[in-house]
Amino acid sequence: MTTTHDELSAAPVERTSEGAQELTSADVVAAAEGLRERGAVLRLSEADAAAIEPDQVAADETMIINMGPSHPSTHGVLRLMLELQGEMVLRCKPIIGYLHTGMERTGEELTYLQGPTNVTRMDYAAPLFTELAFSLTVERLLDIEVPERAVWIRMLMTEMNRISSHLLFMATNGMDLGAVSMMLYGWREREETLRFLQEVTGLRMNHNYIRPGGVAADLPDGWRDGVLRLLDMLPPRLQEYDTLLTQQPIWRERLQGIGVITAEECLALGVTGPILRSTGYSWDLRRDMPYLAFDQVDFDVVVGSYGDCFDRYAIRLAEMHESMKIIRQCLENMPKGDYRIQDKKVTPPPRARIDESMEALIHHFKIFTEGFKVPEGEAYVAVESPRGELGCYIVSDGTSTPYRMHVRAPSFVNLQSLPHLMHGGLVADGVAIISSVDPILGEVDR
């Protein structure tokens, strides 16, 4: 028996569902979904969320589309489900998980010595910050103090990494908004910062340089000349960016008043970094909860006024100047001494000693195969990454691997702001807003 074409076309077609990921039309949004989308931002009750006036549109006037996950302006595999009325974004639902790597679970199988090779791959635009947060947490569990030189080297390298991350933002933010020349200039300057990082660590990214107990190697010969060359080169280039973009009428039209958020909404969502500071809320962990030697250097915390895309752009541009100020002070105050703790239970012996001493060879073999044991306990340490508060939480059971590890990734938390930022804007504004959040999806799907 054969089925005719007419019979097939008349048969009911089952509608596929994406479950909890699915975005329903605004006219059928239940109170619980409204609470998740808007009420959670303002910390409303379900009844209060249901009382919010919905967008007055008929179902046949809206369209639900996908933006991404493979979209050049989502800065990685981020999928956004958008409900549009014409060009206006009524609702936005970020969907993540396309890059899921399970790095935290992997970190529970690696020794504390191997840990930095794993965490450095989370925020691949600023890998030294995740290495730093992990190392500081392990050192707190070990209750050890690293040498002063290691502290200042860490400050120097992370601030250099902050500049390279912000230069990447300047380049991609310009590209997203049509300023193609900014992509070329930002990439050009970032290349110089990466060249310095490579001279010190041996790699352009994913360095595995900051490790529990100090850093992997001392600064190489001629490092001061490399730093000074960068400090002389960057200010006039940043001034060019300012001239090219800040007073450019089209640039201001695309960014001013777009993606506005308030300090109260940022705090309710846990949003930190340049997004929070763009609202006028002055919060920076380097100043407010000092780590390393940030309480010994002078720098300003840059804040905005309006909480819009333009403020977020201007803050990152100004923060590069503040990082250069910190780097100059690192040059002046860099102490002599060891670059890592001289504790044979934590740090491996120098490579040259392995050829001379059987004890050093055995020590090297044991520490790289078995690792070092960390006392039982738990610790959380946070640092100020280019994207906000980056924290590492580790629970130790007394063995050489973490019992539990969790990273508080700012990109992951900051993505919560997208539905709020994009509501009522245009699709083209959505591109500018995503760029201003500056997410790194390796850190989101870690």
Residue pairs with C-beta under 8 A, 6 or more apart in sequence:
21 81
21 93
21 95
22 81
23 64
23 81
23 83
23 91
23 93
24 33
25 59
25 62
25 64
25 83
26 54
26 55
26 57
26 59
26 62
26 83
26 90
26 91
27 54
27 57
27 58
27 59
28 59
29 37
29 54
31 46
31 47
31 49
31 50
32 46
34 49
34 50
34 52
34 54
35 44
35 45
35 46
35 49
35 50
37 91
37 93
37 419
38 44
38 49
38 52
38 419
38 420
39 45
39 46
39 48
39 49
39 52
40 268
40 269
41 265
41 268
41 269
41 420
42 264
42 265
42 268
43 268
44 52
55 85
55 90
57 85
57 90
61 85
62 83
62 84
62 85
62 90
63 83
63 84
63 85
64 81
64 82
64 83
64 84
65 81
65 82
65 84
66 79
66 80
66 81
66 82
67 74
67 79
67 80
67 81
67 82
67 427
67 430
68 74
68 77
68 78
68 79
68 80
69 77
69 78
69 79
69 95
69 98
70 77
71 78
73 176
73 431
73 434
73 435
74 80
74 434
74 441
75 172
75 434
75 435
75 438
75 439
75 440
75 441
76 99
76 439
76 440
76 441
76 442
76 444
77 98
77 99
77 441
77 445
78 94
78 95
78 96
78 98
78 415
78 434
78 439
78 441
78 444
79 94
79 95
79 96
79 98
80 92
80 93
80 94
80 95
80 418
80 430
80 434
81 92
81 93
81 95
82 89
82 91
82 92
82 93
82 422
82 427
82 430
83 89
83 90
83 91
83 92
84 90
84 427
87 426
87 427
87 428
88 424
88 425
88 426
89 422
89 423
89 424
89 425
89 426
89 427
89 429
89 430
90 423
90 424
91 419
91 423
92 418
92 419
92 422
92 423
92 430
93 419
94 415
94 418
94 419
96 412
96 415
96 441
96 444
96 445
97 445
98 445
99 441
99 442
99 444
99 445
100 445
101 121
101 442
101 445
101 446
103 118
103 119
103 121
103 122
103 407
103 446
104 405
104 406
104 407
104 446
106 118
107 115
107 118
107 119
107 402
107 405
108 401
108 402
108 403
108 404
108 405
109 401
110 117
110 118
110 401
111 370
111 371
111 372
111 400
111 401
112 138
112 212
112 371
112 372
112 374
112 400
112 401
112 402
113 211
113 212
113 348
113 367
113 368
113 371
113 372
114 371
115 134
115 138
115 212
115 402
115 405
116 131
116 134
116 135
116 208
116 209
116 210
116 211
116 212
117 206
117 208
119 130
119 131
119 133
119 134
119 392
119 407
120 127
120 128
120 130
120 131
120 206
120 207
120 208
121 127
121 206
121 442
122 130
122 407
122 409
122 440
122 442
122 443
122 446
123 129
123 130
123 385
123 387
123 390
123 409
123 411
123 440
123 442
123 443
124 205
124 206
124 440
124 442
125 164
125 165
125 168
125 205
125 386
125 440
126 161
126 162
126 164
126 165
126 385
126 386
126 387
126 440
127 161
127 205
127 206
127 207
128 157
128 158
128 161
128 197
128 207
128 209
128 210
129 158
129 161
129 162
129 383
129 385
129 386
129 390
130 385
130 390
130 392
130 407
130 443
131 207
131 208
131 209
131 210
131 211
132 154
132 158
132 210
132 383
133 381
133 382
133 383
133 390
133 391
133 392
133 407
134 212
134 392
134 394
134 407
135 210
135 211
135 212
135 213
136 291
136 381
136 383
136 392
137 379
137 380
137 381
137 392
137 393
137 394
138 212
138 374
138 394
139 145
139 146
139 212
139 213
140 379
140 381
141 374
141 375
141 377
141 378
141 379
141 394
141 396
142 212
142 346
142 374
142 375
143 375
144 213
144 341
144 343
144 346
145 341
146 213
146 214
146 340
146 341
147 214
147 337
147 338
147 339
147 340
147 341
148 293
148 335
148 337
149 218
149 334
149 335
149 336
149 337
149 338
149 339
150 213
150 214
150 215
150 338
150 339
150 340
150 341
151 292
151 293
152 292
152 293
152 330
152 333
152 334
152 335
153 215
153 218
153 219
153 334
153 339
154 210
154 215
154 292
155 292
155 293
155 294
155 297
155 326
155 330
156 227
156 327
156 330
156 331
156 334
157 197
157 200
157 201
157 209
157 210
157 215
158 210
158 383
159 323
159 326
159 327
159 330
160 193
160 196
160 197
160 227
160 230
160 323
160 327
161 193
161 197
161 386
162 319
162 320
162 323
162 385
162 386
163 193
163 234
163 320
163 323
163 324
164 190
164 193
164 194
164 197
165 386
166 316
166 317
166 319
166 320
166 323
166 386
167 186
167 187
167 189
167 190
167 193
167 320
168 186
168 190
169 186
169 316
169 386
169 435
169 438
170 182
170 185
170 186
170 241
170 316
170 317
171 182
171 183
171 184
171 185
171 186
171 187
171 190
172 183
172 186
172 435
173 182
173 313
173 435
173 436
173 438
174 180
174 181
174 182
174 183
174 186
174 245
175 182
175 183
176 431
176 432
176 434
176 435
177 251
177 254
177 255
177 431
177 432
177 435
179 244
179 245
179 248
179 251
181 244
182 241
182 244
182 245
185 237
185 240
185 241
185 244
186 241
189 233
189 234
189 237
192 230
192 233
193 230
194 204
194 205
195 204
196 226
196 227
196 230
197 203
197 204
197 205
197 207
198 204
199 220
199 223
199 226
200 209
200 217
200 219
200 220
200 223
201 207
201 208
201 209
201 216
201 217
203 209
208 216
209 215
209 216
209 217
210 216
211 340
212 346
213 340
213 341
213 343
213 346
213 347
214 338
214 339
214 340
214 341
214 347
215 339
215 340
217 339
218 339
219 339
224 331
227 327
227 331
228 331
231 324
231 327
231 328
234 320
234 324
235 321
235 324
238 317
238 320
238 321
241 317
242 317
245 251
245 313
246 252
246 314
246 317
252 310
254 309
254 428
254 429
254 432
255 308
255 309
255 310
255 313
255 432
255 436
256 306
256 308
256 309
256 310
257 306
257 308
257 310
258 308
258 309
258 310
258 425
258 429
258 432
258 433
259 308
259 309
259 312
259 421
259 422
259 425
259 429
259 432
259 433
259 436
260 306
260 307
260 308
260 421
261 271
261 275
261 278
261 279
261 307
261 417
261 420
261 421
262 279
262 307
263 276
263 279
263 280
263 281
263 307
265 271
265 417
265 420
266 272
266 275
266 276
266 279
266 281
266 307
266 417
267 276
267 281
269 413
269 416
269 417
269 420
270 413
270 416
271 388
271 413
271 414
271 416
271 417
272 283
272 388
272 389
272 410
272 413
272 414
273 384
273 385
273 386
273 387
273 388
273 389
273 410
273 414
274 312
274 315
274 316
274 319
274 386
274 387
274 388
274 438
275 312
275 388
275 414
275 417
275 436
275 437
276 283
276 388
277 283
277 284
277 301
277 302
277 303
277 304
277 315
278 303
278 304
278 306
278 307
278 308
278 311
278 312
278 315
279 304
279 307
280 303
280 304
280 305
280 307
281 303
282 301
282 303
283 301
284 301
284 384
285 291
285 382
285 383
285 384
285 389
286 294
286 299
286 384
287 294
287 299
287 301
289 382
291 381
291 383
293 333
294 326
296 333
297 325
297 326
297 329
297 330
297 333
298 325
298 329
299 322
299 323
299 325
299 326
300 322
302 315
302 318
302 319
302 322
303 315
304 311
304 312
304 314
304 315
305 311
309 432
309 433
309 435
309 436
312 436
312 437
312 438
313 436
316 386
316 438
319 386
340 347
341 347
344 363
345 372
346 372
347 367
348 363
348 364
348 367
348 368
349 357
349 360
349 363
349 364
350 360
353 360
354 360
354 361
354 364
370 400
371 400
371 401
372 400
373 398
373 399
373 400
374 396
374 398
374 399
374 400
374 402
375 396
375 398
376 396
376 397
376 398
377 395
377 396
378 393
378 394
378 395
378 396
379 393
379 394
380 391
380 392
380 393
380 394
380 408
381 391
381 392
382 389
382 390
382 391
382 392
382 408
383 389
383 390
383 391
384 390
385 410
386 438
387 410
387 411
387 414
387 438
387 439
387 440
387 443
388 410
388 413
388 414
389 408
389 410
390 407
390 408
390 409
390 410
391 407
391 408
392 405
392 406
392 407
392 408
393 404
393 405
393 406
393 407
393 408
394 402
394 404
394 405
395 402
395 403
395 404
395 405
396 402
396 403
397 403
407 443
407 446
409 443
409 444
409 446
410 443
411 438
411 439
411 440
411 441
411 443
411 444
412 443
412 444
412 446
414 437
414 439
415 437
415 439
415 444
417 437
418 433
418 434
418 437
421 433
421 437
422 429
422 430
422 433
425 433
